[in-house]
Amino acid sequence: MSDSASTVLSERGFRDALGFFATGVAIITAQVGDEKLGATVSSFNSVSLNPPLVLFSLTRTSFGIDKWKAASAFAISILDEEQISISNRFARAGGNKWSGLDVRHAGNGAPLPPGAIVHFEGRPYAVYDGGDHEIFVCEVTGYHIHHLKRQPLVFYSGKYRHLDRHDADQGPPLDNSWLHGW
Ligand SMILES: Cc1cc2nc3c(=O)[nH]c(=O)nc-3n(C[C@H](O)[C@H](O)[C@H](O)COP(=O)(O)O)c2cc1C
């Protein structure tokens, strides 16, 4: 395929094309009754500063999808580059993702995986139809930065990556007419 080729939409090709968008890796967690829920996602994103909103999307075939929809508190933990095994653990379908872990809890009661760079905690704000996924929008009520100096785990083109340049490159222009507050 040439650099500029476009193609008809096949599921595999679409997925591969989306993979060019590099993301971080997050673990979303919730406690519903006695059960701790957790899943690895790359679909975490910021939405709104005021009110403070973030989102993630979860496949409808997730074992716990109904429980996720019933959760009253969420936590979202952003993984660092040393946490590939935690990412894989929470990407395994079903099973006990929490066994053997030293589990702490966020202020809102949601369980936390060990060692994240930062966690956000919040409550459900809206759930939207996202085709074969459900889009969860979460109102953030707090966050905690645990490890300011650590580098994030990156997910790109179906593989885990590490940032190989730790110095900041050029940023966007500091002009509100461009950035809408960012
Ligand atoms: C790097 C990475 C990113 C993922 N991102 C998502 C995502 O955004 N949404 C999703 O539904 N599943 C995503 N998954 C797959 C889920 O983690 C996995 O299907 C889920 O944890 C399965 O468990 P469950 O069915 O028991 O909930 C991702 C997996 C990996 C390894």
The ligand as a MOL file (V3000), in Angstrom:
LIG
                    3D

  0  0  0     0  0            999 V3000
M  V30 BEGIN CTAB
M  V30 COUNTS 31 33 0 0 0
M  V30 BEGIN ATOM
M  V30 1 C -3.8830 -1.8610 25.6260 0
M  V30 2 C -5.3020 -2.3380 25.6890 0
M  V30 3 C -6.3390 -1.4300 25.5190 0
M  V30 4 C -7.6750 -1.8480 25.5850 0
M  V30 5 N -8.6660 -0.9220 25.4330 0
M  V30 6 C -9.9630 -1.2930 25.5360 0
M  V30 7 C -11.0110 -0.3290 25.4540 0
M  V30 8 O -10.7800 0.8570 25.3090 0
M  V30 9 N -12.2940 -0.7720 25.5770 0
M  V30 10 C -12.5890 -2.1000 25.7590 0
M  V30 11 O -13.7700 -2.4310 25.8470 0
M  V30 12 N -11.6100 -3.0300 25.8640 0
M  V30 13 C -10.3140 -2.6630 25.7590 0
M  V30 14 N -9.3200 -3.5880 25.8930 0
M  V30 15 C -9.7000 -4.9900 26.1670 0
M  V30 16 C -10.1970 -5.1380 27.6070 0
M  V30 17 O -9.1830 -4.8140 28.5410 0
M  V30 18 C -10.6580 -6.5800 27.8460 0
M  V30 19 O -11.5230 -6.9730 26.7960 0
M  V30 20 C -11.4400 -6.7230 29.1170 0
M  V30 21 O -10.6510 -6.4370 30.2550 0
M  V30 22 C -11.9660 -8.1260 29.1620 0
M  V30 23 O -12.4530 -8.4110 30.4540 0
M  V30 24 P -13.9820 -8.5990 30.8790 0
M  V30 25 O -14.7450 -9.0670 29.6830 0
M  V30 26 O -13.8730 -9.5780 31.9800 0
M  V30 27 O -14.4280 -7.2250 31.3140 0
M  V30 28 C -7.9850 -3.2040 25.8160 0
M  V30 29 C -6.9360 -4.1330 26.0060 0
M  V30 30 C -5.6090 -3.6990 25.9390 0
M  V30 31 C -4.4960 -4.6870 26.1530 0
M  V30 END ATOM
M  V30 BEGIN BOND
M  V30 1 1 1 2
M  V30 2 1 2 3
M  V30 3 2 2 30
M  V30 4 2 3 4
M  V30 5 1 4 5
M  V30 6 1 4 28
M  V30 7 2 5 6
M  V30 8 1 6 7
M  V30 9 1 6 13
M  V30 10 2 7 8
M  V30 11 1 7 9
M  V30 12 1 9 10
M  V30 13 2 10 11
M  V30 14 1 10 12
M  V30 15 2 12 13
M  V30 16 1 13 14
M  V30 17 1 14 15
M  V30 18 1 14 28
M  V30 19 1 15 16
M  V30 20 1 16 17
M  V30 21 1 16 18
M  V30 22 1 18 19
M  V30 23 1 18 20
M  V30 24 1 20 21
M  V30 25 1 20 22
M  V30 26 1 22 23
M  V30 27 1 23 24
M  V30 28 2 24 25
M  V30 29 1 24 26
M  V30 30 1 24 27
M  V30 31 2 28 29
M  V30 32 1 29 30
M  V30 33 1 30 31
M  V30 END BOND
M  V30 END CTAB
M  END
